[in-house]
């Protein structure tokens, strides 16, 4: 049974955690690895290098939107697809993310968490909650 008194706060905690994670990943690609380095990495694992900028922008913007609770369901659903796609480069590295080149458990877990948030909705303290009934 779902506790309807605490469920909105559960969604809030998950939304904030995913939002912070996305901002951290987007800014790491931008400021640490740089867009050129990110593009080079993408090419090395079989993705087009030009995806670097859209991914950097999506991760950073998605993080901000999730922190604020703006279009949470849509952002989380798109984020789940992005995370599942990103996890494919780790499938051959085994389960644990501590394996050389990172295993797949962490990105798949984040993708599943994004699916859960897309199903849960905005949660408490959202700046732009979905229409009533769509976010129960």
C-alpha positions in Angstrom: 0.0 0.0 0.0 1.2 3.5 -0.8 1.3 6.0 2.0 -0.3 9.0 0.3 1.0 11.3 3.1 4.7 10.6 2.5 4.7 9.6 -1.2 5.0 13.2 -2.4 8.1 13.6 -0.3 9.5 10.4 -1.6 9.1 11.7 -5.2 10.7 15.0 -4.1 13.8 13.2 -2.7 14.2 11.1 -5.8 13.6 14.2 -8.0 16.3 16.2 -6.1 18.8 13.3 -6.2 18.4 12.8 -10.0 18.5 16.5 -10.6 21.7 16.9 -8.8 23.2 13.9 -10.5 22.3 15.2 -13.9 23.7 18.7 -13.2 26.9 17.1 -12.0 27.3 14.8 -15.0 26.4 17.6 -17.5 28.9 20.1 -15.9 31.6 17.4 -15.7 31.3 16.8 -19.4 31.4 20.6 -20.0 34.1 21.7 -17.5 36.3 18.7 -16.8 36.2 16.5 -19.9 35.4 19.5 -22.1 33.0 19.2 -25.1 35.9 18.2 -27.4 36.9 15.4 -25.0 33.4 14.3 -24.5 32.9 14.2 -28.3 36.1 12.1 -28.6 34.9 9.7 -26.0 31.5 9.3 -27.7 33.3 8.5 -31.0 35.5 6.0 -29.2 32.4 4.0 -28.0 30.5 4.2 -31.3 28.3 7.3 -30.9 28.5 10.4 -33.1 30.8 13.0 -31.6 28.4 15.8 -32.3 26.1 14.3 -29.6 28.4 15.8 -27.0 26.8 19.2 -27.0 23.1 18.0 -27.0 23.9 15.6 -24.2 25.8 18.2 -22.2 22.9 20.6 -22.6 20.2 18.0 -21.9 21.9 16.7 -18.7 22.4 20.2 -17.3 19.0 21.5 -18.3 17.3 18.2 -17.2 19.0 18.6 -13.8 17.7 22.1 -13.3 14.2 21.2 -14.4 14.1 18.2 -12.1 15.4 20.2 -9.1 12.6 22.7 -9.7 10.0 20.2 -10.4 9.2 21.5 -13.9 7.9 19.0 -16.4 9.1 16.2 -14.2 7.4 13.3 -15.9 8.5 14.3 -19.4 12.1 15.1 -18.3 12.4 11.9 -16.3 11.1 9.8 -19.2 13.5 11.3 -21.7 16.3 10.9 -19.1 15.5 7.2 -18.7 16.0 6.7 -22.4 19.3 8.7 -22.3 20.5 6.7 -19.4 19.6 3.4 -20.8 21.4 4.4 -24.0 24.5 5.5 -22.1 24.5 2.3 -20.2 25.0 0.3 -23.4 28.7 1.3 -23.6 29.2 -0.4 -20.2 27.4 -3.7 -20.9 30.6 -5.5 -21.9 32.5 -4.3 -18.8 30.5 -6.4 -16.4 28.2 -5.6 -13.5 30.1 -3.4 -11.1 30.8 0.2 -12.0 34.2 -0.2 -10.3 35.3 -2.6 -13.1 37.7 -1.2 -15.7 35.8 1.3 -17.9 32.8 1.1 -15.5 30.2 -1.7 -15.4 26.6 -1.2 -16.1 25.0 -1.3 -12.7 25.1 2.4 -11.9 23.8 3.8 -15.2 21.0 1.1 -15.3 20.1 1.9 -11.7 19.8 5.6 -12.6 17.7 4.8 -15.7 15.3 2.8 -13.5 15.2 5.6 -11.0 14.2 8.0 -13.8 11.5 5.6 -14.9 10.2 5.5 -11.3 10.2 9.3 -11.1 8.3 9.5 -14.4 5.7 7.2 -13.0 5.5 9.0 -9.6 5.4 12.5 -10.9 6.5 15.8 -9.5 6.2 15.2 -5.8 6.2 17.9 -3.2 7.3 21.5 -3.8 7.3 21.4 -7.6 7.4 24.8 -9.3 5.2 23.6 -12.1 3.2 20.5 -11.0 1.4 18.5 -13.7 -2.4 18.9 -13.9 -4.3 17.5 -11.0 -5.1 13.8 -11.5 -2.1 13.3 -13.8 0.3 13.5 -10.8 -1.4 11.3 -8.2 
